[in-house]
């Protein structure tokens, strides 16, 4: 699934569309995770004024409303010449007035492409989201205070979008490794010092992943159809059974909330 760095990479790559107008909307497959609403036709004739990210959602703003987009498990947004043939799984096409098209491609159809006429931050999908991990609102103190009554595993805690948005499975694995924290440690057993260290690595790893264009393991491509390169720097994710690059201990795999979690038992000792 595209995570925060991949979505941010997509957003940055699409910034040149701002100022363009939508001359036509083609909805080839309306049945995504939620049906594409007929009201999306309101975007035709509108100038694209803003493109912001909230967690793993993209918000494409016009004077009439906002397109709320989620890439799902396998989706991508690409800017292509208008006369380029459609590909299988191109479900939504915004034809622009500059001879380019914005195409939403989603083989598994778990993505979203909605139309909001009210304030986007009040929409049910966005209203209860936690702070952005690269914003001033995300602090070690925020994590520490919210964790005091949480007995869940720390990996599940930092992946909870109500706590902080955008720390997906890949980056949770990596952040916990660098912080030296076992992923099964109960969240309420970590100290403020632990959270200061974990906060540092969450921010550092996400920022580095954005610089590298995200992580491509299977499906992700950016707005130009290129893969991300952060996977070349992964220390634990996807490396179960291999030697730790830090201490040579064999990396172990455990499933937490049905998500693959890889860790080093020597670099990330069990909490005592």
N, C-alpha and C positions, 0 to 999 in steps of 0.2 A: 504494500500500500504506500502511495506517496505520503511522506511525512512532512513536517513543517519545512525543513530545508528544501525539499523538492517543490513544495507549493510556492515557497518564496522565490526559488529559482525561476519557476514558471512566471510568477508575477513580474519579476524584474525583466525577463525576456520579452514580455508583452507590453511594456510601458510605451513603445512607439505607436500603439494603436490609439492612444489618447488624442483626442482632437478629430478623429475620424468619425464619420457618420455611418449608421447601418442603413443600407438601401434595400436589404432583403433578408428574411429569415427562412431557412429551410429546416424543418424538423423531420428527420427521416425515421427516427425511432423515438416515440414519445414515452415509452415505458422504461424508465430507469428505476432507481430505488423508490422514488416518488414520481408519479406521472408529470411530464412537462406540462405546465398550465397553458391554456389558450391565451391567457393574459400576457404571455411572453411576447406576443405579436406587438405589444405596445412599444417594444424597443426599436421597431422599424421607424426610420426617420429621425431617430435620436442621435445626438452627438455623444460619444463616449468621453466622459469627463473625469472619471477617477477609477483606479484599480487598486484596492487595498486587500490585505490579508487579515483574517481573524482566525487564529488557530490554523486549521487545515482548510478553511473556507476562503474562497475568493469572492470579492464583492465588486462587480462592475457597475459603476454608477452613471446615471443619466439624469436629466432634469425631471423626468417623469417617474423614475423608480430605479430599482437596483436588481441586477441579475445576481442571484446567490448560487455559487458553483462549488461543488465538491467533486474531487477526482475519483472518489471511491477506491476500489482495490487496484484498478488497472487503467484509470483514465489519464488523459493528457489533453492539453489545449495547445494547438499549433497554429501559427500564422503562415498561410500558404498562398501562392498566387491563385486568384479566383478561378482561372481556367485549368488548374490542376485537377485531374480526375479524383472523384471521391474514393476513399478507401472503405473497405468493409469495416463496420463499427464506427464510422463517422456518423454520429447521431444528430448533432445540432451544428448548423453552419450559419454564422453571421457574415453576410456579404457586405463588405465595406466599400466606401466611395473612393478608395485609393488602389483599386485593382487587387486587393488582398482579401482573404477570408479568414475568419477565426473559426476553427473547427474543433469541436468537442468529440474526442475519440475515446470509447470506453467498451472494450471487448466483453467485460463481465457485467456491465450495466448496473453496478452498485453506486454509481455517481449520482449527482443531483444537478439540475439546472432549473432553478425556480425564479419567479418574478415577484419582487416585493415592492409595494407602493407605500408602505409605512416605514418608520424608522427601523433600519436593519438590526440595530443592537437590541431591539425589543422582540425580535422573532424568537420563537421557541427554541430553535437550534442554536442561538447565539446568546440568549439572555443570561444563562447561568454559567457561562464559561469563565474559567479562572483567568489570571493575568497572563500576558504574553511573556515568555521566558527571557526575551531580550529587552524587556522594558524595565523602567525604574520601579514598577509596582511589584515585580518579582524579586524577592529578597530572601536571604537565609532565615530571617525572622518570620516571614510569611510561612515558609515551610515548617519551621519549628512549632509555631503556635497552632497550626492546623493539624499537626501530627500528634498532639498530646493525647487524644482519645482514640487514636487510630492504631488498632492492633494488626492491620493488614500488612502484608509484605511490603517493604519499601519500594520494590519495583512497581507493584500495583498502585501504590500511593502516588508516585511521581508520574504515572501514566494516566491518572484520573484528570480528565479535562476540567473538572470543577476546582481542582487544586492549582493546576498550571496547564495551559494548552500546549499541544504540539510536541510533547516528549513521547514519541512513539516507541515501538519496540526496539528498533535498531539503536536509537540514541539513548534509551534507558539502559540497555545492556552496556554500552560503551561508557556512559557517565559513571555507573556504579563500579565498573572495573577501575577506571582511573582514580575514583575516590576511595578505592579499597574497601568497599562495603559489600557484604554478602547480600545477594538479591532477596533472600528470604527473611532478612532481619525485620522484626516488627517495627513499623514506622515510629511508634511512640518510645522505642528504646534508644533511639539515636539522640545525641546531644546537639546543642546549638553549634558546637565546633564541627561535628559531623556534617550538619546541614550547611555550614559555611563552605566546607570542602566540596560537598556534592553540588551546591549551587554554582560554585566556580566552574566545575567541569561540565555541568549541563550547559551553561552559557558558552563556554569555550568550544565545546564540541559542536553545538548547533551553529555557532558563527563560522567555524572552520568548514563544516559541511556545506553551508551556503556558499562560501568562497569556492568550494570544489564543484559546485553545481549539483549537490545532492548525491544520493547513493542509488545506483542502478543495480538491482539484483535480478530482476526479470523484465518488468514492463516499462519502468519509468523512462521517459524521454522529455527533454525540455521543450520550449516553444519552437525550437528549430529542429526538433527531432533527434537531438544529440543526447547521449547518456550522461549521467553524473559520474564523478570519479572518486567520491569519498570512500567507496568500497575498498579501494586500494589501501586505506589507512585503518580499516577495522581491526581492532585488537582481539575481540571475542565473538562478536555476532557472526553466526554461520561457520564458526571454526571449531565446533565441538569435536573432541577426539584428537585434535591437533595440539602441539605443544604451545604453551603460553609464550608469547614473544618477549615477555619480561623475565620469567623465571624458569621456563622450560617444563613446568608441570603440565600434565595432560589436562586440557580444558574439559569441564563437565557440563552436562545438559540436564536441566530440570524444566518442567512445564509449570508456569504460574499463571493461573486464570486461562489455561489452554494456550498460552503463548510460549514459544521457545525462548529459553533463558540460558545463556551460556556464561560461565564464570570460571574463575581460577580459584581453587580451594586454598591455595597458598597466598596469593595476592589479595584475596577477599575472604578472610577467615570467618568462620561462624561466630556470630556475636555471643559474647559471654559476659 
